[in-house]
Amino acid sequence: MKDVQTAKAIPQIPSIDLGQAAALAETVIKDTTANPAPLGLMGFGLTTVLLNLHNAGIIGIGSMILAMGLFYGGLAQIIAGVMEWKKKNTFGMVAFTSYGFFWISLVALIVMPRFGIADASDKNAMAAYLFIWGLFSIVLFIATLRMNRTIMLVFFALVVLFILLGLGDATGNTTITRIAGYEGILCGLGAIYLGAAQILNEVYGRKVLPIGEL
């Protein structure tokens, strides 16, 4: 009889629904980290404008463009991509880390032959390089159709830029490369605008620069 009373006295432990526990944890643990997208957009935009000033024949290519490509276009975008991973943003993670390594690889293509590490790539190799990045950009452009109009225009311009630059190298036609340069400047300015919009809209708590939400 005492055993029965003791058993009744022991409180029953309620069963735990793991799904509800996970949902509760996500509600309680809020993400307070900053938005990394403006860093990635500015790194991409500023470096794209500078490189395409060269493609347009306005400035020469030198340490300024190479340094920007290595550190701001490259390293800063990779940092932004890693931060987007923390934000669970697959698009941002893939885009920023990929284009960050694009800039680093582009710098390597220019610098490696000068140090005798590898032979310089010929026009056909560079055309293939640019076309494959254009194909990659098409995939990301399709994803932007669910985002906003500004980022759609930026990635559309980026696809066109890679195609024009690839055609310029494949044909050896400098006029196409010059046209690509001016188009690339617009592409870079679009990324700068989007980055600026995200910064200013957050700081002022209102829509200072519209981005065309869908």
Backbone as JSON, one array per atom type, in Angstrom:
{
  "sequence": "MKDVQTAKAIPQIPSIDLGQAAALAETVIKDTTANPAPLGLMGFGLTTVLLNLHNAGIIGIGSMILAMGLFYGGLAQIIAGVMEWKKKNTFGMVAFTSYGFFWISLVALIVMPRFGIADASDKNAMAAYLFIWGLFSIVLFIATLRMNRTIMLVFFALVVLFILLGLGDATGNTTITRIAGYEGILCGLGAIYLGAAQILNEVYGRKVLPIGEL",
  "N": [[0.83, -1.2, 0.0], [1.95, 1.22, 0.82], [3.88, 1.51, -1.2], [2.29, 1.99, -3.41], [1.17, 4.47, -2.72], [3.49, 6.01, -2.65], [4.3, 5.93, -5.31], [2.22, 7.37, -6.43], [2.75, 9.82, -5.39], [5.0, 10.76, -6.72], [5.82, 13.21, -9.03], [4.61, 13.44, -12.36], [6.6, 13.56, -15.26], [6.24, 15.76, -17.89], [5.85, 14.98, -21.38], [8.17, 16.0, -23.92], [7.89, 17.95, -26.76], [9.94, 17.95, -29.4], [9.93, 19.49, -31.69], [8.34, 21.73, -30.97], [9.99, 22.71, -28.97], [12.26, 23.5, -30.41], [11.15, 25.5, -31.99], [10.44, 27.31, -29.99], [12.98, 27.96, -29.03], [14.04, 29.34, -31.23], [12.42, 31.52, -31.16], [13.01, 32.75, -28.73], [15.83, 33.13, -28.81], [17.0, 35.65, -30.4], [18.13, 37.03, -33.51], [20.61, 39.31, -33.47], [22.57, 40.36, -35.01], [24.31, 42.47, -37.39], [23.21, 43.59, -40.67], [24.82, 42.11, -43.31], [24.72, 42.54, -46.04], [24.97, 45.22, -47.26], [27.76, 45.66, -47.04], [28.83, 43.64, -48.71], [27.61, 44.39, -51.15], [28.63, 46.98, -51.57], [31.37, 46.37, -51.71], [31.39, 44.81, -54.03], [30.21, 46.64, -55.88], [31.82, 49.07, -55.92], [34.34, 48.08, -56.71], [33.7, 46.94, -59.17], [32.94, 49.17, -60.68], [35.43, 50.55, -60.82], [37.11, 48.68, -62.17], [35.79, 48.57, -64.61], [36.02, 51.11, -65.52], [38.54, 50.91, -66.48], [38.11, 48.94, -68.5], [36.54, 50.45, -70.17], [38.38, 52.1, -71.22], [39.18, 54.37, -69.9], [40.86, 54.59, -67.65], [44.06, 53.16, -66.74], [45.08, 49.76, -65.94], [46.27, 48.9, -62.79], [48.06, 48.94, -59.65], [46.09, 50.02, -58.01], [43.53, 49.08, -58.9], [44.02, 46.33, -58.71], [44.53, 46.03, -55.96], [42.07, 46.84, -54.89], [40.46, 44.84, -55.99], [41.5, 42.59, -54.75], [41.2, 43.03, -51.95], [38.83, 44.62, -51.24], [36.81, 44.04, -53.17], [37.27, 41.33, -53.12], [38.14, 40.08, -50.42], [36.41, 41.47, -48.61], [33.87, 40.87, -49.63], [33.81, 38.11, -49.28], [33.85, 37.94, -46.49], [31.36, 39.13, -46.01], [29.76, 37.19, -47.19], [30.17, 34.97, -45.51], [29.01, 35.96, -43.21], [26.4, 36.15, -44.13], [25.8, 33.46, -44.28], [25.56, 32.9, -41.57], [23.24, 34.27, -41.16], [21.45, 32.63, -42.34], [20.96, 32.98, -45.03], [20.91, 31.79, -48.02], [21.18, 32.64, -50.71], [22.58, 35.14, -50.46], [24.92, 34.21, -49.22], [26.02, 32.46, -51.15], [26.27, 34.21, -53.38], [27.92, 36.44, -52.49], [30.28, 35.19, -51.46], [31.09, 33.78, -53.73], [31.47, 35.77, -55.76], [33.36, 37.23, -54.42], [35.55, 35.47, -54.43], [35.77, 35.38, -57.16], [36.87, 37.91, -57.76], [39.34, 37.68, -56.48], [40.42, 35.55, -57.92], [40.57, 36.75, -60.42], [42.48, 38.76, -60.0], [44.62, 37.04, -59.49], [44.9, 35.86, -62.01], [45.99, 37.95, -63.43], [48.32, 38.62, -62.01], [49.83, 36.26, -61.52], [51.21, 35.37, -63.96], [53.12, 37.41, -64.13], [54.85, 36.9, -62.08], [55.94, 34.6, -62.89], [54.64, 32.25, -62.2], [52.66, 30.94, -63.61], [51.68, 30.5, -67.05], [50.4, 33.23, -69.0], [46.89, 33.57, -69.57], [45.3, 32.88, -72.67], [43.23, 34.58, -75.18], [41.02, 32.93, -75.74], [40.86, 31.32, -73.46], [40.31, 33.26, -71.51], [37.86, 34.14, -72.47], [36.3, 31.85, -72.07], [36.41, 31.73, -69.29], [35.03, 34.1, -68.58], [32.53, 33.64, -69.78], [31.61, 31.4, -68.34], [31.28, 32.46, -65.82], [29.28, 34.2, -66.47], [27.22, 32.38, -66.99], [26.86, 31.33, -64.42], [25.95, 33.67, -63.2], [23.51, 33.98, -64.43], [21.96, 32.02, -63.19], [21.77, 33.09, -60.59], [20.48, 35.45, -61.23], [17.94, 34.54, -61.97], [17.03, 33.77, -59.47], [16.75, 36.28, -58.3], [14.35, 37.19, -59.23], [12.42, 36.84, -57.4], [12.86, 38.76, -55.53], [13.68, 41.98, -55.32], [13.21, 44.85, -57.49], [15.51, 46.39, -57.95], [17.77, 44.75, -57.33], [17.28, 42.83, -59.22], [17.78, 44.25, -61.61], [20.49, 44.82, -61.24], [21.7, 42.26, -61.33], [20.86, 41.42, -63.84], [22.21, 43.29, -65.43], [24.77, 42.45, -64.77], [24.92, 39.88, -65.88], [24.75, 40.57, -68.61], [27.11, 42.05, -68.75], [29.18, 40.11, -68.32], [28.77, 38.53, -70.59], [29.26, 40.35, -72.69], [31.95, 41.03, -72.15], [33.11, 38.51, -72.46], [32.57, 38.05, -75.17], [34.06, 40.14, -76.23], [36.69, 39.31, -75.66], [36.73, 36.84, -77.0], [36.39, 37.54, -79.68], [38.28, 39.48, -80.03], [37.59, 42.07, -80.38], [37.88, 45.31, -79.62], [36.03, 47.31, -79.39], [33.67, 46.13, -78.47], [34.53, 45.44, -75.92], [34.93, 47.99, -74.86], [32.29, 48.96, -74.85], [31.22, 47.12, -73.06], [32.6, 47.99, -70.81], [31.41, 50.51, -70.18], [28.81, 49.63, -69.72], [29.31, 47.98, -67.54], [30.06, 49.86, -65.63], [27.6, 51.03, -65.08], [26.35, 48.8, -63.98], [27.89, 48.39, -61.64], [27.33, 50.83, -60.32], [24.64, 50.44, -59.84], [24.73, 48.39, -57.91], [26.03, 49.78, -55.86], [24.07, 51.68, -55.31], [22.01, 50.04, -54.31], [23.25, 48.99, -52.02], [23.64, 51.39, -50.62], [20.97, 52.13, -50.25], [20.07, 50.14, -48.49], [21.6, 50.71, -46.24], [20.91, 53.44, -45.58], [18.09, 53.34, -45.4], [17.77, 51.67, -43.2], [19.1, 53.09, -41.15], [17.65, 55.52, -41.0], [15.15, 54.56, -40.56], [13.07, 54.56, -42.36], [11.84, 54.67, -45.78], [14.24, 55.86, -47.52], [15.72, 55.58, -49.9], [14.2, 54.08, -52.56], [13.8, 50.62, -53.46], [12.21, 49.12, -55.0], [10.36, 47.03, -54.06], [8.85, 43.82, -54.43]],
  "CA": [[0.0, 0.0, 0.0], [2.86, 2.37, 0.85], [4.5, 1.63, -2.52], [1.3, 2.6, -4.32], [1.08, 5.87, -2.36], [4.75, 6.66, -3.06], [4.25, 6.08, -6.77], [1.29, 8.46, -6.75], [3.33, 11.09, -4.94], [6.05, 11.19, -7.64], [5.22, 14.0, -10.12], [4.8, 12.94, -13.71], [7.36, 14.48, -16.13], [5.52, 15.88, -19.16], [6.63, 14.68, -22.58], [8.67, 17.21, -24.59], [7.81, 17.95, -28.21], [11.2, 18.55, -29.86], [9.61, 20.53, -32.67], [7.93, 22.92, -30.24], [11.16, 23.22, -28.26], [13.11, 24.19, -31.4], [10.46, 26.74, -32.37], [10.56, 28.21, -28.85], [14.37, 28.44, -28.98], [14.22, 30.34, -32.28], [11.69, 32.72, -30.76], [13.71, 33.36, -27.6], [17.17, 33.54, -29.24], [16.81, 36.52, -31.55], [19.33, 37.42, -34.25], [20.88, 40.74, -33.28], [23.74, 40.73, -35.8], [24.05, 43.47, -38.41], [22.97, 43.15, -42.03], [26.09, 42.14, -44.04], [24.54, 42.76, -47.47], [25.57, 46.45, -47.77], [29.21, 45.49, -47.18], [29.06, 42.88, -49.94], [27.18, 45.18, -52.32], [29.6, 48.05, -51.78], [32.61, 45.75, -52.19], [31.18, 44.44, -55.42], [29.91, 47.8, -56.71], [32.96, 49.98, -56.09], [35.39, 47.42, -57.49], [33.19, 46.78, -60.54], [33.05, 50.48, -61.35], [36.83, 50.86, -61.09], [37.62, 47.79, -63.22], [35.18, 48.87, -65.89], [36.65, 52.34, -66.02], [39.66, 50.41, -67.29], [37.57, 48.31, -69.71], [36.04, 51.5, -71.05], [39.53, 52.83, -71.75], [39.31, 55.66, -69.22], [42.05, 54.51, -66.81], [44.82, 51.94, -66.92], [45.01, 48.79, -64.85], [47.49, 48.97, -61.98], [47.97, 48.47, -58.28], [44.85, 50.48, -57.39], [42.47, 48.13, -59.24], [44.39, 45.02, -58.18], [44.34, 46.06, -54.51], [40.63, 46.85, -54.65], [39.94, 43.52, -56.32], [41.97, 41.6, -53.78], [40.76, 43.26, -50.58], [37.44, 45.06, -51.05], [35.97, 43.18, -53.99], [37.51, 39.94, -52.76], [38.06, 39.72, -49.01], [35.21, 42.03, -47.96], [32.69, 40.11, -50.06], [33.85, 36.79, -48.64], [33.4, 38.16, -45.11], [29.91, 39.33, -46.07], [29.15, 35.9, -47.5], [30.21, 34.15, -44.3], [28.0, 36.54, -42.32], [25.09, 35.76, -44.67], [25.62, 32.07, -43.84], [25.06, 32.99, -40.2], [21.87, 34.78, -41.28], [20.68, 31.6, -43.06], [20.62, 33.52, -46.35], [21.68, 30.99, -48.99], [21.5, 33.47, -51.88], [23.64, 36.07, -50.1], [26.14, 33.46, -48.95], [26.59, 31.98, -52.43], [26.62, 35.35, -54.23], [29.05, 37.23, -52.0], [31.52, 34.41, -51.41], [31.5, 33.44, -55.1], [32.04, 36.94, -56.45], [34.59, 37.57, -53.72], [36.62, 34.64, -54.99], [35.95, 35.79, -58.55], [37.82, 39.01, -57.8], [40.67, 37.18, -56.12], [40.92, 34.77, -59.06], [40.91, 37.68, -61.5], [43.78, 39.33, -59.64], [45.61, 35.99, -59.68], [45.11, 35.7, -63.46], [46.83, 39.05, -63.89], [49.59, 38.68, -61.26], [50.61, 35.01, -61.57], [52.19, 35.35, -65.05], [54.19, 38.37, -63.88], [55.79, 36.27, -61.15], [56.4, 33.36, -63.49], [53.98, 31.1, -61.58], [51.92, 30.26, -64.67], [51.6, 31.26, -68.3], [49.23, 34.09, -69.14], [45.76, 32.96, -70.28], [45.04, 33.5, -73.97], [41.9, 35.16, -75.35], [40.0, 31.89, -75.66], [40.73, 30.92, -72.06], [39.63, 34.33, -70.8], [36.47, 34.14, -72.91], [35.64, 30.74, -71.36], [36.33, 32.17, -67.9], [33.98, 35.1, -68.46], [31.25, 33.04, -70.12], [31.15, 30.51, -67.28], [30.78, 33.33, -64.77], [28.0, 34.69, -66.97], [26.25, 31.31, -66.76], [26.6, 31.34, -62.98], [25.16, 34.87, -62.88], [22.13, 33.75, -64.9], [21.29, 31.26, -62.13], [21.45, 34.02, -59.51], [19.49, 36.4, -61.74], [16.62, 33.89, -61.87], [16.64, 33.83, -58.06], [16.37, 37.65, -57.94], [12.99, 37.47, -59.68], [11.57, 36.77, -56.21], [13.39, 39.69, -54.54], [13.23, 43.34, -55.61], [13.55, 45.26, -58.86], [16.88, 46.9, -58.03], [18.72, 43.64, -57.41], [17.04, 42.2, -60.51], [18.49, 45.03, -62.62], [21.93, 44.66, -61.02], [22.14, 40.95, -61.82], [20.68, 41.4, -65.29], [23.35, 44.02, -65.98], [25.97, 41.64, -64.56], [24.9, 38.84, -66.91], [25.1, 41.23, -69.87], [28.52, 42.43, -68.66], [30.03, 38.94, -68.55], [28.61, 38.1, -71.98], [29.97, 41.31, -73.54], [33.39, 40.89, -71.94], [33.49, 37.25, -73.09], [32.57, 38.26, -76.63], [35.19, 41.01, -76.54], [37.9, 38.5, -75.65], [36.63, 35.79, -78.01], [36.52, 38.12, -81.02], [39.36, 40.44, -80.08], [37.0, 43.35, -80.75], [38.03, 46.23, -78.49], [34.81, 48.12, -79.28], [32.76, 45.4, -77.58], [35.06, 45.58, -74.56], [34.65, 49.36, -74.42], [30.85, 49.01, -74.55], [31.08, 46.37, -71.82], [33.1, 48.83, -69.73], [30.38, 51.48, -69.79], [27.7, 48.87, -69.14], [29.77, 47.53, -66.23], [30.01, 51.0, -64.71], [26.2, 51.13, -64.65], [26.1, 47.65, -63.11], [28.51, 48.69, -60.35], [26.58, 51.91, -59.68], [23.4, 49.86, -59.33], [25.04, 47.69, -56.65], [26.31, 50.81, -54.87], [22.77, 52.26, -54.94], [21.29, 49.07, -53.47], [23.92, 48.98, -50.73], [23.33, 52.66, -49.95], [19.57, 52.09, -49.84], [19.93, 49.3, -47.3], [22.2, 51.43, -45.1], [20.14, 54.64, -45.23], [16.74, 52.97, -44.99], [17.84, 51.13, -41.83], [19.51, 54.14, -40.2], [16.59, 56.51, -40.85], [13.91, 53.89, -40.19], [12.05, 54.8, -43.38], [12.31, 54.42, -47.14], [14.96, 57.01, -48.07], [15.97, 55.21, -51.29], [13.35, 52.94, -52.91], [14.47, 49.53, -54.18], [11.22, 48.43, -55.82], [9.93, 45.77, -53.48], [7.82, 43.12, -55.19]],
  "C": [[0.87, 1.26, 0.0], [3.53, 2.6, -0.5], [3.58, 2.3, -3.5], [1.19, 4.09, -4.04], [2.32, 6.65, -2.78], [4.77, 6.91, -4.55], [3.34, 7.23, -7.18], [1.89, 9.81, -6.39], [4.39, 11.63, -5.89], [5.42, 11.96, -8.79], [5.57, 13.4, -11.48], [5.53, 13.97, -14.56], [6.66, 14.57, -17.48], [6.44, 15.56, -20.34], [6.99, 15.97, -23.31], [8.59, 17.02, -26.1], [9.05, 18.68, -28.74], [10.95, 19.65, -30.87], [9.2, 21.83, -32.01], [9.1, 23.55, -29.5], [12.07, 24.0, -29.2], [12.48, 25.51, -31.8], [10.56, 27.78, -31.25], [11.96, 28.8, -28.76], [14.6, 29.51, -30.02], [13.52, 31.64, -31.92], [12.45, 33.48, -29.68], [15.07, 33.91, -28.02], [17.04, 34.36, -30.52], [18.15, 36.87, -32.2], [19.53, 38.92, -34.11], [22.1, 41.2, -34.08], [23.34, 41.71, -36.91], [23.83, 42.83, -39.78], [24.26, 43.24, -42.83], [25.95, 42.51, -45.51], [25.14, 44.08, -47.98], [27.08, 46.38, -47.95], [29.53, 44.75, -48.47], [28.72, 43.67, -51.18], [28.16, 46.31, -52.62], [30.94, 47.49, -52.28], [32.51, 45.38, -53.65], [31.06, 45.68, -56.31], [31.1, 48.7, -56.97], [34.04, 49.35, -56.97], [34.97, 47.23, -58.94], [33.29, 48.08, -61.32], [34.5, 50.76, -61.74], [37.41, 49.98, -62.21], [37.06, 48.18, -64.58], [35.51, 50.27, -66.39], [37.85, 51.98, -66.88], [39.15, 49.79, -68.59], [37.05, 49.33, -70.7], [37.16, 52.35, -71.63], [39.77, 54.16, -71.07], [40.56, 55.69, -68.34], [42.8, 53.22, -67.12], [44.63, 50.99, -65.75], [46.34, 48.8, -64.1], [47.22, 48.52, -60.58], [46.66, 48.88, -57.61], [43.73, 49.48, -57.64], [42.77, 46.76, -58.65], [44.17, 44.96, -56.67], [42.86, 46.06, -54.15], [40.02, 45.47, -54.92], [40.31, 42.48, -55.28], [41.31, 41.78, -52.41], [39.28, 43.65, -50.45], [36.47, 44.23, -51.9], [36.09, 41.73, -53.58], [37.24, 39.64, -51.3], [36.79, 40.23, -48.34], [33.95, 41.27, -48.36], [32.65, 38.72, -49.43], [33.4, 36.89, -47.18], [31.89, 38.34, -45.06], [29.19, 38.01, -46.34], [29.1, 34.99, -46.29], [29.16, 34.66, -43.3], [26.59, 36.2, -42.81], [24.78, 34.3, -44.33], [25.05, 32.04, -42.42], [23.61, 33.45, -40.19], [20.93, 33.77, -41.93], [20.18, 32.1, -44.41], [21.47, 32.82, -47.4], [22.09, 31.83, -50.18], [22.67, 34.41, -51.57], [24.96, 35.37, -49.86], [26.81, 33.03, -50.25], [27.08, 33.15, -53.28], [27.89, 36.05, -53.75], [30.35, 36.43, -51.94], [32.01, 34.08, -52.82], [32.13, 34.62, -55.81], [33.28, 37.46, -55.73], [35.76, 36.77, -54.25], [36.81, 34.89, -56.48], [37.0, 36.9, -58.63], [39.23, 38.56, -57.46], [41.26, 36.37, -57.27], [41.31, 35.66, -60.22], [42.26, 38.35, -61.25], [44.89, 38.3, -59.87], [45.92, 35.77, -61.17], [46.05, 36.77, -64.01], [48.24, 38.97, -63.29], [50.45, 37.44, -61.46], [51.6, 34.97, -62.74], [53.36, 36.29, -64.82], [55.24, 37.83, -62.92], [56.3, 34.94, -61.68], [55.78, 32.11, -62.9], [53.25, 30.26, -62.63], [51.91, 31.13, -65.9], [50.33, 32.11, -68.31], [48.15, 33.37, -69.95], [45.57, 33.67, -71.62], [43.6, 33.99, -74.05], [40.8, 34.12, -75.2], [39.77, 31.44, -74.22], [39.98, 31.99, -71.26], [38.16, 34.41, -71.19], [35.69, 33.04, -72.19], [35.42, 31.11, -69.89], [35.16, 33.12, -67.7], [32.6, 34.52, -68.78], [30.72, 32.15, -69.0], [30.66, 31.31, -66.08], [29.46, 33.97, -65.19], [26.9, 33.67, -66.75], [25.88, 31.24, -65.28], [25.7, 32.52, -62.6], [23.72, 34.73, -63.35], [21.33, 33.01, -63.83], [20.86, 32.2, -61.01], [20.43, 35.05, -59.96], [18.09, 35.82, -61.64], [16.12, 33.94, -60.43], [16.17, 35.23, -57.68], [14.96, 38.0, -58.38], [12.0, 37.4, -58.53], [11.98, 37.81, -55.16], [12.87, 41.11, -54.77], [13.77, 43.78, -56.97], [14.99, 45.75, -58.99], [17.89, 45.78, -58.17], [18.52, 42.86, -58.71], [17.83, 42.92, -61.61], [20.0, 44.88, -62.48], [22.41, 43.34, -61.6], [21.9, 40.79, -63.31], [21.84, 42.12, -65.97], [24.64, 43.21, -65.85], [26.05, 40.52, -65.59], [25.32, 39.42, -68.26], [26.58, 41.59, -69.9], [29.43, 41.25, -68.95], [29.95, 38.48, -70.01], [29.39, 39.04, -72.92], [31.48, 41.17, -73.39], [33.91, 39.59, -72.57], [33.55, 37.37, -74.59], [33.75, 39.13, -77.05], [36.5, 40.23, -76.6], [37.88, 37.45, -76.78], [36.88, 36.32, -79.41], [37.72, 39.04, -81.16], [38.9, 41.83, -80.46], [37.03, 44.29, -79.55], [36.79, 47.11, -78.31], [33.8, 47.45, -78.35], [33.22, 45.52, -76.13], [34.8, 46.97, -74.01], [33.18, 49.51, -74.03], [30.58, 48.28, -73.23], [31.54, 47.21, -70.62], [32.06, 49.82, -69.25], [29.17, 50.79, -69.16], [28.06, 48.38, -67.74], [29.78, 48.64, -65.2], [28.59, 51.17, -64.18], [25.83, 49.99, -63.69], [26.66, 47.91, -61.71], [27.77, 49.79, -59.61], [25.25, 51.41, -59.13], [23.62, 49.13, -58.02], [25.33, 48.68, -55.53], [24.99, 51.43, -54.38], [22.02, 51.33, -53.99], [21.92, 48.99, -52.08], [23.62, 50.24, -49.93], [21.89, 52.69, -49.45], [19.39, 51.28, -48.57], [20.51, 49.98, -46.06], [21.29, 52.57, -44.64], [18.74, 54.3, -44.75], [16.71, 52.41, -43.57], [18.15, 52.22, -40.81], [18.37, 55.12, -39.94], [15.24, 55.88, -40.49], [12.77, 54.16, -41.14], [12.66, 54.62, -44.75], [12.93, 55.7, -47.71], [15.24, 56.79, -49.57], [15.11, 53.99, -51.62], [14.14, 51.88, -53.68], [13.48, 48.71, -55.0], [10.83, 47.07, -55.3], [8.82, 45.14, -54.3], [6.66, 42.75, -54.27]]
}
